[in-house]
Amino acid sequence: MSPLVLAILAVSLITLAALAVAVLRWERHRSSTAAAIREAIVAELERDPALTGLTFGLHTRTEWSGETIVEVNGVVTSPWYRYAIARAIERILSRSFQRAHMVDRIVVARQLSQRRAS
């Protein structure tokens, strides 16, 4: 092989390795951002004694664009609980994480029983 081909091959391999490292760093940054948001939300929800004992799911993910999506799902017994959970999450997101938004999939148990009756 000629030296020019070897040089092009070496530069290509180095560029490919640098690109792989950049993608892995971005993936690590995305997952750490999602984890930080989740921890902040959990800490905020634990501070409210009225919300203890409620069962709901909290999932966070950060898209490649950098926007974090917080999904909240579950069944609560009162619209007040739904509002309290949503308000606490929105408060922490607006205070600390402007590039995040919440998807509310909480169902009030009363509404669920009315749907089944229909």
Contacts in CASP RR format, 6 or more apart in sequence:
PFRMAT RR
TARGET T0000
AUTHOR 0000-0000-0000
METHOD contacts of the structure
MODEL  1
MSPLVLAILAVSLITLAALAVAVLRWERHRSSTAAAIREAIVAELERDPA
LTGLTFGLHTRTEWSGETIVEVNGVVTSPWYRYAIARAIERILSRSFQRA
HMVDRIVVARQLSQRRAS
26 64 0 8 1.000
30 62 0 8 1.000
30 63 0 8 1.000
30 64 0 8 1.000
30 66 0 8 1.000
31 62 0 8 1.000
33 62 0 8 1.000
33 66 0 8 1.000
33 68 0 8 1.000
34 60 0 8 1.000
34 61 0 8 1.000
34 62 0 8 1.000
34 68 0 8 1.000
35 60 0 8 1.000
37 60 0 8 1.000
37 68 0 8 1.000
37 70 0 8 1.000
37 93 0 8 1.000
37 97 0 8 1.000
37 100 0 8 1.000
38 58 0 8 1.000
38 60 0 8 1.000
38 70 0 8 1.000
40 92 0 8 1.000
40 96 0 8 1.000
40 97 0 8 1.000
41 58 0 8 1.000
41 60 0 8 1.000
41 70 0 8 1.000
41 88 0 8 1.000
41 89 0 8 1.000
41 92 0 8 1.000
41 93 0 8 1.000
42 58 0 8 1.000
44 88 0 8 1.000
44 89 0 8 1.000
44 91 0 8 1.000
44 92 0 8 1.000
45 51 0 8 1.000
45 85 0 8 1.000
45 88 0 8 1.000
45 89 0 8 1.000
46 52 0 8 1.000
48 84 0 8 1.000
48 88 0 8 1.000
50 81 0 8 1.000
50 84 0 8 1.000
51 81 0 8 1.000
51 84 0 8 1.000
51 85 0 8 1.000
51 88 0 8 1.000
54 76 0 8 1.000
54 81 0 8 1.000
54 85 0 8 1.000
55 74 0 8 1.000
55 75 0 8 1.000
56 72 0 8 1.000
56 73 0 8 1.000
56 74 0 8 1.000
56 75 0 8 1.000
56 76 0 8 1.000
56 85 0 8 1.000
56 106 0 8 1.000
57 71 0 8 1.000
57 72 0 8 1.000
57 73 0 8 1.000
57 74 0 8 1.000
58 70 0 8 1.000
58 71 0 8 1.000
58 72 0 8 1.000
59 70 0 8 1.000
59 71 0 8 1.000
59 73 0 8 1.000
60 68 0 8 1.000
60 69 0 8 1.000
60 70 0 8 1.000
60 71 0 8 1.000
61 68 0 8 1.000
61 69 0 8 1.000
61 71 0 8 1.000
62 68 0 8 1.000
62 69 0 8 1.000
63 69 0 8 1.000
66 99 0 8 1.000
67 99 0 8 1.000
67 100 0 8 1.000
67 101 0 8 1.000
68 97 0 8 1.000
68 99 0 8 1.000
68 100 0 8 1.000
68 101 0 8 1.000
69 100 0 8 1.000
69 101 0 8 1.000
69 102 0 8 1.000
69 103 0 8 1.000
70 89 0 8 1.000
70 93 0 8 1.000
70 100 0 8 1.000
70 101 0 8 1.000
70 102 0 8 1.000
70 103 0 8 1.000
71 102 0 8 1.000
71 103 0 8 1.000
71 105 0 8 1.000
72 85 0 8 1.000
72 86 0 8 1.000
72 89 0 8 1.000
72 102 0 8 1.000
72 103 0 8 1.000
72 104 0 8 1.000
72 105 0 8 1.000
72 106 0 8 1.000
73 105 0 8 1.000
73 106 0 8 1.000
74 105 0 8 1.000
74 106 0 8 1.000
74 107 0 8 1.000
75 106 0 8 1.000
75 107 0 8 1.000
75 108 0 8 1.000
75 109 0 8 1.000
75 112 0 8 1.000
76 82 0 8 1.000
76 85 0 8 1.000
76 106 0 8 1.000
76 107 0 8 1.000
76 108 0 8 1.000
76 109 0 8 1.000
77 108 0 8 1.000
77 109 0 8 1.000
77 110 0 8 1.000
78 108 0 8 1.000
78 110 0 8 1.000
79 108 0 8 1.000
81 106 0 8 1.000
81 108 0 8 1.000
82 104 0 8 1.000
82 106 0 8 1.000
82 108 0 8 1.000
85 106 0 8 1.000
86 102 0 8 1.000
86 104 0 8 1.000
86 106 0 8 1.000
89 102 0 8 1.000
90 102 0 8 1.000
93 100 0 8 1.000
93 101 0 8 1.000
93 102 0 8 1.000
END
